[in-house]
Amino acid sequence: MTGNVVVCGTGFGRVYLRALERAEPSLRLAGVLARGSARSVACAERSGVPLYTDPDDLPPEVDLAVVAVYAGVNGGAGTELAQRLMGRGIHVLQEGPVHQDELTAALRTARRAGVMYQVSTHYVEVEPVRRFIAVTRALADKQPLLHLDATCGLQVFYHLFDILRLALGGLRPWSFAESVPSAGGFATLVGEVHGVPVTLRVQNQLHLRDPDNHAHLLHRISVGASGGNLTLLNTHGPLIWSPRPHFPEQGQAGSRLDESPGEHLDYPSASPLGPAEAPSYRSIVGELWPAAAGRALAGLHRAARDGADPLPIGQPQLAVAGAWRDASRRLGPPESLDGPAPRPLSVKEVEVP
C-alpha cells in the first residue's frame, strides 16, 4: 500500500520534505499544506508538488499527513489541524510537544475516525540517540542503573522525556522537587524516574523573537551503573563509555601504582561507541534529521497499514506529556531573552597550540 503524504508546515516540515526525497517506495509526497508564504511556495516548487492552503482542498488520495505546526501548548493550531485531517480519514504524525489534554482529545478523534495518530518526539529516531538508548538498555541488563544526569535546552525538554522513557524502560513513577535556579539561565530539577535518581539541568530561557534558537545545547545525558558511565555528549554524538575508576586493595602496598593487579586497569578510561566525532550541523539537518523523520513516518505508515488501535499506542506518549507537564510546573516560567544571535565558534578558534 502506497502512502500519499502531505507535509503541513514548512518550518521543521522541510526536514520531512527532505526525508521524502529518499523515502522507501511505499511513501510518496503528494503535496504541501501551508499558509502560502514565499518559503512554502519555494518548498512546493522544489519538491514538484502542489501547494495547498486549505485542508478542504486536499485530494482524496492523500492518506497520511505530517503536522509540523506548533500545537496549542506553543500557541499554535497544530492539534486542531491534526483533528481536522483525521476527520477526513487521514492518518496523522504530529510533531511534539503536545499537551496531555490535546493528546487525549486527538487520540479519541483518531479512534472515532478509524485512523492512526502518533506524536513524534523526533530525537528518539536520531541515530546517536538510538544508540544511546540501546546501550543503556544493555547496561541495565548487566547492572542496576544508579543515576542519570541530563542537560538540555528548554526547546527540547519535552523530547528528553521520551528519550528517558526508552532508555530507562519507562517513566512511571516519576517525581520532581522544586527547581533550583543557577547561573546562565539554567535551573536544576532533582527527582526520580522509573526508579532511577535523576538530575535535570534545563536552560529555562526563550528568545522573544527567535524561540527555536538560542539554546546553549540540545541534549547531554550521562547514565551510571556500578561499572561505569555512559555519556551522550551531544544529541548527535559522540557516545562515550567510561569504566569506573577503581584501584584494587591488592595494589595498595606495592611500590608502583601502574603495577597494581586488575584487568580493568588496562581498559581505556573512555571509549567511543559508534563514530568518535559528531557530524556538522549541515550534515545533521541535511542527512541525520531527515533519516530520523523518515523512520518516524514509516512507523506511522506501518501502523496505519496494520490497522493498529491508536489508543494503546498513544499511552506511552501520554506518559511523556504528563512527566513533562509535572517537571515544567516545577521549573516555572522561562526567562525572556531579546539579545542578538550568538556567534558559534569553530574548534580551531578554541584549540590551544
DOFI-227562 format. One record per residue (C-alpha): chain; y, z, x; residue number from 1. Coordinates in steps of 0.5 Angstrom, whole numbers. Example, Ala and Ser with C-alpha at 12.3 -4.5 7.8 and 13.67 -1.06 7.14 Angstrom:
<recs>
ch|north|up|east|i
A|-9|16|25|1 .
A|-2|14|27|2 .
</recs>
This chain:
<recs>
ch|north|up|east|i
A|0|0|0|1 .
A|7|-2|3|2 .
A|12|3|2|3 .
A|19|0|1|4 .
A|24|4|4|5 .
A|32|5|2|6 .
A|36|10|7|7 .
A|41|14|4|8 .
A|47|15|8|9 .
A|49|12|15|10 .
A|50|18|19|11 .
A|44|21|21|12 .
A|41|16|17|13 .
A|42|11|23|14 .
A|36|15|26|15 .
A|32|12|20|16 .
A|34|5|21|17 .
A|32|5|28|18 .
A|25|8|26|19 .
A|24|3|21|20 .
A|25|-3|26|21 .
A|19|0|30|22 .
A|15|3|24|23 .
A|8|2|22|24 .
A|7|-5|18|25 .
A|6|-1|12|26 .
A|13|1|12|27 .
A|19|-4|10|28 .
A|26|-3|10|29 .
A|29|-5|3|30 .
A|36|-3|3|31 .
A|42|2|5|32 .
A|45|6|0|33 .
A|52|9|2|34 .
A|59|9|-1|35 .
A|61|2|2|36 .
A|64|4|9|37 .
A|65|0|15|38 .
A|60|3|18|39 .
A|55|3|12|40 .
A|57|-5|12|41 .
A|55|-6|19|42 .
A|49|-2|19|43 .
A|46|-6|13|44 .
A|48|-13|16|45 .
A|45|-11|23|46 .
A|38|-9|19|47 .
A|39|-15|15|48 .
A|38|-11|8|49 .
A|43|-11|2|50 .
A|48|-5|2|51 .
A|48|-1|-5|52 .
A|53|3|-7|53 .
A|50|6|-14|54 .
A|43|8|-14|55 .
A|42|5|-21|56 .
A|43|-2|-17|57 .
A|36|-1|-13|58 .
A|31|-6|-15|59 .
A|25|-3|-18|60 .
A|20|-5|-12|61 .
A|24|1|-8|62 .
A|19|7|-8|63 .
A|21|11|-2|64 .
A|28|14|0|65 .
A|30|18|6|66 .
A|36|22|3|67 .
A|40|23|10|68 .
A|46|26|6|69 .
A|49|33|6|70 .
A|45|38|1|71 .
A|49|43|-3|72 .
A|49|48|2|73 .
A|53|44|6|74 .
A|58|42|1|75 .
A|54|35|-1|76 .
A|51|32|-6|77 .
A|44|30|-3|78 .
A|40|34|-7|79 .
A|43|31|-14|80 .
A|42|24|-11|81 .
A|35|26|-9|82 .
A|33|28|-16|83 .
A|36|22|-19|84 .
A|32|18|-15|85 .
A|26|22|-16|86 .
A|28|21|-24|87 .
A|27|13|-22|88 .
A|20|14|-20|89 .
A|22|14|-12|90 .
A|19|19|-7|91 .
A|24|22|-3|92 .
A|24|25|4|93 .
A|31|29|4|94 .
A|34|32|11|95 .
A|35|39|11|96 .
A|38|44|11|97 .
A|37|45|3|98 .
A|38|52|0|99 .
A|32|55|-3|100 .
A|34|54|-10|101 .
A|36|47|-9|102 .
A|29|46|-6|103 .
A|26|50|-12|104 .
A|29|45|-17|105 .
A|28|39|-13|106 .
A|20|41|-13|107 .
A|20|42|-20|108 .
A|23|35|-21|109 .
A|18|32|-17|110 .
A|12|34|-20|111 .
A|15|32|-27|112 .
A|17|25|-25|113 .
A|10|25|-21|114 .
A|13|23|-14|115 .
A|13|27|-8|116 .
A|18|30|-5|117 .
A|19|33|2|118 .
A|24|36|6|119 .
A|25|34|14|120 .
A|27|39|19|121 .
A|26|33|24|122 .
A|26|37|30|123 .
A|19|39|29|124 .
A|17|32|30|125 .
A|20|31|36|126 .
A|15|30|42|127 .
A|17|36|46|128 .
A|18|41|40|129 .
A|11|38|38|130 .
A|8|40|45|131 .
A|11|47|45|132 .
A|8|48|38|133 .
A|1|46|40|134 .
A|1|50|47|135 .
A|4|56|43|136 .
A|-2|56|38|137 .
A|-7|55|44|138 .
A|-4|61|48|139 .
A|-4|65|41|140 .
A|-12|64|41|141 .
A|-12|67|48|142 .
A|-8|73|48|143 .
A|-3|76|43|144 .
A|4|74|43|145 .
A|8|80|45|146 .
A|15|77|44|147 .
A|20|71|42|148 .
A|27|69|44|149 .
A|31|64|42|150 .
A|38|61|42|151 .
A|41|55|38|152 .
A|47|52|35|153 .
A|49|54|28|154 .
A|48|47|26|155 .
A|40|47|28|156 .
A|39|54|26|157 .
A|35|52|19|158 .
A|31|48|23|159 .
A|29|53|28|160 .
A|25|57|23|161 .
A|21|51|22|162 .
A|19|51|29|163 .
A|18|58|29|164 .
A|13|57|23|165 .
A|9|52|26|166 .
A|9|56|33|167 .
A|7|63|30|168 .
A|2|60|25|169 .
A|7|63|19|170 .
A|14|66|18|171 .
A|12|72|13|172 .
A|13|77|13|173 .
A|20|77|16|174 .
A|25|82|17|175 .
A|32|82|21|176 .
A|37|87|23|177 .
A|45|87|22|178 .
A|47|82|27|179 .
A|51|84|34|180 .
A|57|79|36|181 .
A|57|78|43|182 .
A|62|73|48|183 .
A|63|66|47|184 .
A|62|66|39|185 .
A|54|68|40|186 .
A|51|73|35|187 .
A|44|76|36|188 .
A|39|78|31|189 .
A|33|82|32|190 .
A|27|82|28|191 .
A|20|81|27|192 .
A|17|74|24|193 .
A|10|74|22|194 .
A|8|80|26|195 .
A|12|78|33|196 .
A|18|81|35|197 .
A|24|76|36|198 .
A|31|76|39|199 .
A|35|70|36|200 .
A|42|68|39|201 .
A|46|64|35|202 .
A|52|60|37|203 .
A|56|62|30|204 .
A|61|57|30|205 .
A|63|51|27|206 .
A|69|46|28|207 .
A|73|45|22|208 .
A|74|37|23|209 .
A|67|36|27|210 .
A|62|40|24|211 .
A|56|36|27|212 .
A|58|37|34|213 .
A|61|43|39|214 .
A|54|47|40|215 .
A|53|49|47|216 .
A|46|47|46|217 .
A|41|46|41|218 .
A|34|50|42|219 .
A|32|54|47|220 .
A|26|58|46|221 .
A|21|63|50|222 .
A|15|66|48|223 .
A|11|71|52|224 .
A|4|74|52|225 .
A|1|79|57|226 .
A|-1|73|62|227 .
A|6|69|62|228 .
A|12|66|58|229 .
A|12|59|55|230 .
A|19|56|55|231 .
A|22|50|52|232 .
A|28|50|56|233 .
A|32|45|51|234 .
A|30|42|45|235 .
A|28|35|48|236 .
A|24|39|54|237 .
A|22|40|59|238 .
A|17|45|57|239 .
A|15|51|63|240 .
A|10|55|63|241 .
A|11|62|68|242 .
A|5|66|69|243 .
A|7|73|69|244 .
A|8|76|76|245 .
A|3|82|78|246 .
A|1|84|85|247 .
A|-6|88|84|248 .
A|-6|95|86|249 .
A|-11|93|92|250 .
A|-6|90|96|251 .
A|-1|95|96|252 .
A|-4|99|102|253 .
A|-4|92|106|254 .
A|1|90|112|255 .
A|3|84|108|256 .
A|4|82|101|257 .
A|2|75|102|258 .
A|-5|77|104|259 .
A|-6|81|97|260 .
A|-12|79|93|261 .
A|-12|76|87|262 .
A|-13|68|85|263 .
A|-7|68|80|264 .
A|-2|69|86|265 .
A|-4|62|88|266 .
A|-1|60|81|267 .
A|5|56|81|268 .
A|11|61|79|269 .
A|13|56|74|270 .
A|10|49|72|271 .
A|12|44|67|272 .
A|7|42|61|273 .
A|9|35|60|274 .
A|15|31|63|275 .
A|18|35|68|276 .
A|25|32|67|277 .
A|28|31|60|278 .
A|31|25|57|279 .
A|38|23|57|280 .
A|42|23|50|281 .
A|42|16|50|282 .
A|34|16|50|283 .
A|34|22|45|284 .
A|38|18|40|285 .
A|35|11|41|286 .
A|28|13|42|287 .
A|26|20|41|288 .
A|29|22|35|289 .
A|27|15|31|290 .
A|20|16|33|291 .
A|20|23|30|292 .
A|24|20|24|293 .
A|18|15|23|294 .
A|13|21|24|295 .
A|16|24|18|296 .
A|17|18|14|297 .
A|10|16|15|298 .
A|8|23|13|299 .
A|11|22|6|300 .
A|8|16|5|301 .
A|1|18|6|302 .
A|2|24|1|303 .
A|5|19|-4|304 .
A|-1|14|-3|305 .
A|-6|20|-4|306 .
A|-2|23|-10|307 .
A|-1|30|-7|308 .
A|2|35|-11|309 .
A|9|37|-8|310 .
A|9|44|-10|311 .
A|4|47|-6|312 .
A|6|42|0|313 .
A|13|45|-1|314 .
A|11|52|-1|315 .
A|12|53|7|316 .
A|19|49|6|317 .
A|21|55|1|318 .
A|19|60|6|319 .
A|23|56|12|320 .
A|29|56|7|321 .
A|28|64|5|322 .
A|28|66|12|323 .
A|34|62|14|324 .
A|38|65|8|325 .
A|36|72|10|326 .
A|38|71|17|327 .
A|44|67|15|328 .
A|46|73|11|329 .
A|45|78|17|330 .
A|49|73|21|331 .
A|55|73|17|332 .
A|60|67|16|333 .
A|62|63|22|334 .
A|68|63|27|335 .
A|72|56|26|336 .
A|74|52|32|337 .
A|79|47|32|338 .
A|80|45|39|339 .
A|79|38|43|340 .
A|72|35|44|341 .
A|68|38|50|342 .
A|67|34|57|343 .
A|60|34|58|344 .
A|58|35|66|345 .
A|53|31|70|346 .
A|48|34|74|347 .
A|52|31|80|348 .
A|58|35|78|349 .
A|55|42|79|350 .
A|50|41|84|351 .
A|51|44|91|352 .
A|50|41|98|353 .
</recs>
